[in-house]
Amino acid sequence: MRLNIDDEARESSSPVLVIVGIIDWSTLEQFRSALSRRLTGPRPSLVVDLSGMLSWSPQAQHVLALAASAARLHGGQLEVTGLTTVPRWQANSSGQDDVLDLIR
């Protein structure tokens, strides 16, 4: 399956990472790399837009939670927007409560 990851211009100071597709074993490393590239430096800040994501694995949810923790440890933040019905259900079912806490 193909995963599209794009940066989006935004008026605020936080860059936006737009995810479209499915994050599974075949695209997990692409997702992990995209997050780590954008969360470098002091006080990293990133918004992850998941409105185009169709499905994600528990491993992908864990990667997102780890990225948010790493951002907080360096004085920054990671916000998640646009989690649609199926991915939200998957996060609820996997017990990844820390991922659901990131959503605004």
QUITANOR-V732703 format. One record per helix or strand. SS is the DSSP state (@ for helix, = for strand). FROM is the first residue (numbers start at 1). TO is the last residue. If there is no record, write none. Layout:
ss = <SS,SS>
from = <FROM,FROM>
to = <TO,TO>
This chain:
ss = <=,=,@,=,@,=,@,@,=>
from = <3,15,28,45,58,77,85,97,103>
to = <8,23,38,56,73,81,94,100,103>
